[in-house]
Amino acid sequence: MSNPNRTDKKSIQGFTLLEVLIAIIIFAMMSLAAYQVLQGVLRSSEISKTHSERLTELQRAMLIIEQDFTQIVARKSRQEGVDKEELRALTIGKGLFSSQDQGIEFNRLGWTNPLNLLPRSNILRVRYILQDGQLQRLYFLYPDTVSGQQPEVQVLLKDIEQLSFRVWSNGWKESWSPAETLPQGIEINFTSKYFANIRRVFLVSSGEVIE
């Protein structure tokens, strides 16, 4: 007759050291795989977020550019030290206004001035230049130069490598010489590190020079 207080050695036999080590290795491998999957998800999420932010910046910049270029008005800006005969409604060229590529300057209508409460007109003088890898929009509070007046600088986009403009008037031209008139269209072309080449063409309304 067997003794009930006797414990079977086989029933209390535990795991061997080798089995424990194998279990630890398997668990470590599973943990490493899970960690790598998690890291991949986090990286994908970060890349998606960054791309979304850059796309939003591009859309915002293109909206501002469109508002400026579609409301160009044939108006000359009076400037100190510049003869009236030398003034132009549209100025475009390489290295203008300290741009590291092409630059452009013009006046546009539609600058909101509710009830004319602000001491300025609804005409805004703007410039577009490339500086330090930034597509910059410079604008003046007054369309005509005031002594000591400096333009406000608005950075539209970063990591821009090239900036160029062309005008349409019976064909594409790299420059614009008429002082009193505007071309029929203007093209802006810039190269971004993230979005490659961006090109937009805007129709320009014809009109007489506003004094």
C-alpha positions as CSV (number, residue, x, y, z in Angstrom):
1,M,0.0,0.0,0.0
2,S,1.4,3.3,-1.0
3,N,2.1,6.1,1.5
4,P,-0.2,9.1,0.9
5,N,2.4,11.5,2.3
6,R,4.9,10.4,-0.2
7,T,5.4,12.8,-3.1
8,D,6.1,11.4,-6.5
9,K,9.5,12.8,-7.7
10,K,8.3,13.0,-11.3
11,S,5.3,15.3,-10.2
12,I,7.6,17.9,-8.7
13,Q,10.2,17.9,-11.4
14,G,10.8,21.5,-12.6
15,F,12.2,23.1,-15.7
16,T,15.8,22.4,-16.5
17,L,18.2,25.3,-16.9
18,L,18.3,24.8,-20.6
19,E,14.6,25.0,-20.9
20,V,14.5,28.2,-18.9
21,L,17.2,29.7,-21.1
22,I,15.3,28.7,-24.3
23,A,12.1,30.3,-22.9
24,I,14.0,33.5,-22.1
25,I,15.5,33.7,-25.6
26,I,12.2,33.1,-27.3
27,F,10.6,35.8,-25.1
28,A,13.4,38.2,-25.9
29,M,13.1,37.6,-29.6
30,M,9.3,38.1,-29.5
31,S,9.9,41.4,-27.5
32,L,12.5,42.6,-30.0
33,A,10.1,41.9,-32.9
34,A,7.3,43.7,-31.2
35,Y,9.6,46.6,-30.4
36,Q,10.7,46.9,-34.0
37,V,7.1,46.8,-35.2
38,L,6.2,49.5,-32.7
39,Q,9.2,51.6,-33.9
40,G,8.1,51.2,-37.5
41,V,4.6,52.4,-36.7
42,L,6.0,55.4,-34.8
43,R,8.3,56.3,-37.6
44,S,5.6,56.0,-40.2
45,S,3.3,58.2,-38.0
46,E,6.0,60.8,-37.7
47,I,6.8,60.8,-41.4
48,S,3.1,61.1,-42.2
49,K,2.7,64.0,-39.7
50,T,5.7,65.8,-41.2
51,H,4.5,65.3,-44.8
52,S,1.0,66.6,-43.8
53,E,2.5,69.7,-42.1
54,R,4.6,70.5,-45.2
55,L,1.6,69.9,-47.5
56,T,-0.4,72.3,-45.4
57,E,2.4,74.9,-45.6
58,L,2.6,74.5,-49.3
59,Q,-1.2,74.9,-49.7
60,R,-1.2,78.0,-47.5
61,A,1.7,79.5,-49.5
62,M,0.1,78.9,-52.8
63,L,-3.1,80.5,-51.6
64,I,-1.2,83.7,-50.7
65,I,0.7,83.6,-54.0
66,E,-2.6,83.2,-55.9
67,Q,-4.2,86.1,-54.1
68,D,-1.3,88.4,-54.9
69,F,-0.8,87.4,-58.5
70,T,-4.4,87.4,-59.5
71,Q,-4.9,90.9,-58.1
72,I,-1.9,92.6,-59.7
73,V,-2.7,96.2,-60.7
74,A,-0.8,98.4,-63.1
75,R,0.5,100.9,-60.6
76,K,4.0,102.4,-60.2
77,S,5.4,102.9,-56.7
78,R,7.1,106.2,-56.2
79,Q,10.6,105.7,-54.7
80,E,13.1,108.1,-53.3
81,G,16.0,108.8,-55.6
82,V,14.3,107.2,-58.6
83,D,13.1,109.3,-61.6
84,K,9.5,108.9,-62.5
85,E,10.4,107.8,-66.0
86,E,12.3,104.8,-64.5
87,L,9.4,103.5,-62.4
88,R,7.6,100.4,-63.6
89,A,4.4,98.7,-62.9
90,L,6.1,95.3,-62.8
91,T,9.8,94.7,-62.0
92,I,11.3,91.2,-62.6
93,G,14.9,90.0,-62.9
94,K,17.8,88.1,-61.6
95,G,19.3,89.1,-58.2
96,L,16.7,91.9,-57.6
97,F,16.1,93.0,-54.0
98,S,19.0,90.8,-52.8
99,S,17.3,87.6,-54.0
100,Q,19.6,84.7,-54.5
101,D,17.8,83.8,-57.7
102,Q,15.1,85.9,-59.5
103,G,13.0,88.5,-57.8
104,I,9.7,90.2,-58.6
105,E,7.9,93.3,-57.4
106,F,4.4,94.6,-58.1
107,N,1.3,96.2,-56.6
108,R,-1.9,94.4,-55.9
109,L,-5.4,95.5,-55.0
110,G,-7.7,94.0,-52.4
111,W,-5.7,94.6,-49.2
112,T,-8.5,94.6,-46.7
113,N,-9.0,97.9,-44.8
114,P,-12.3,97.7,-43.0
115,L,-14.2,101.0,-43.2
116,N,-10.9,102.6,-44.2
117,L,-10.0,102.9,-40.5
118,L,-6.4,102.1,-41.0
119,P,-4.1,104.9,-42.3
120,R,-3.3,103.2,-45.6
121,S,-4.9,102.3,-48.9
122,N,-6.1,99.0,-50.2
123,I,-3.1,98.8,-52.5
124,L,-0.3,96.5,-51.3
125,R,3.2,96.6,-52.7
126,V,4.8,93.1,-52.6
127,R,8.0,91.4,-53.5
128,Y,9.0,87.7,-53.9
129,I,12.6,86.7,-53.4
130,L,14.7,83.7,-52.5
131,Q,16.9,84.2,-49.4
132,D,18.7,81.6,-47.3
133,G,16.7,78.7,-48.9
134,Q,13.4,80.5,-48.1
135,L,10.7,81.7,-50.4
136,Q,10.1,85.1,-48.9
137,R,7.2,87.5,-49.4
138,L,8.1,91.1,-48.6
139,Y,5.3,93.7,-48.4
140,F,5.2,97.4,-47.6
141,L,2.6,99.1,-45.5
142,Y,2.5,101.9,-48.0
143,P,2.8,101.4,-51.8
144,D,5.1,104.4,-52.2
145,T,8.4,104.6,-50.4
146,V,8.3,106.4,-47.1
147,S,11.6,107.6,-45.6
148,G,13.1,104.8,-43.5
149,Q,10.4,102.3,-44.4
150,Q,11.4,98.7,-44.4
151,P,9.3,95.9,-45.8
152,E,7.7,93.3,-43.6
153,V,9.1,89.8,-44.2
154,Q,6.9,86.7,-44.4
155,V,8.5,83.3,-44.9
156,L,6.2,81.3,-47.1
157,L,8.3,78.1,-47.6
158,K,11.6,76.7,-46.5
159,D,14.1,74.4,-48.2
160,I,13.6,76.1,-51.6
161,E,16.5,75.7,-54.0
162,Q,15.4,77.8,-57.1
163,L,13.0,80.6,-57.9
164,S,12.1,82.0,-61.3
165,F,9.5,84.0,-63.1
166,R,8.3,84.3,-66.6
167,V,5.7,86.6,-68.2
168,W,3.4,85.9,-71.2
169,S,2.9,88.4,-73.9
170,N,2.7,86.8,-77.3
171,G,5.1,84.2,-76.0
172,W,7.0,83.5,-72.8
173,K,9.6,86.1,-71.8
174,E,12.2,86.0,-69.1
175,S,12.0,89.8,-68.4
176,W,9.5,92.6,-68.8
177,S,10.4,96.0,-70.1
178,P,7.2,98.0,-70.7
179,A,6.8,100.5,-67.8
180,E,3.1,101.3,-68.3
181,T,1.5,97.9,-68.9
182,L,1.3,94.4,-67.5
183,P,1.8,91.1,-69.3
184,Q,-1.2,88.8,-70.0
185,G,0.1,86.2,-67.6
186,I,2.9,85.4,-65.1
187,E,4.5,82.1,-64.2
188,I,6.1,81.4,-60.9
189,N,8.4,78.4,-60.8
190,F,10.3,77.1,-57.7
191,T,12.1,73.9,-56.7
192,S,11.5,72.4,-53.3
193,K,13.6,69.7,-51.7
194,Y,10.4,67.9,-50.6
195,F,7.9,68.6,-53.5
196,A,10.4,68.9,-56.4
197,N,9.3,71.4,-59.0
198,I,6.2,73.6,-58.4
199,R,4.9,75.7,-61.3
200,R,1.8,77.9,-61.4
201,V,0.6,80.3,-64.1
202,F,-1.7,83.2,-63.4
203,L,-3.8,85.3,-65.8
204,V,-3.3,89.0,-65.3
205,S,-6.0,91.6,-65.9
206,S,-5.1,94.4,-68.2
207,G,-5.7,97.9,-67.1
208,E,-4.3,101.4,-67.2
209,V,-1.6,102.6,-64.8
210,I,-3.0,103.9,-61.5
211,E,-1.2,106.9,-60.2
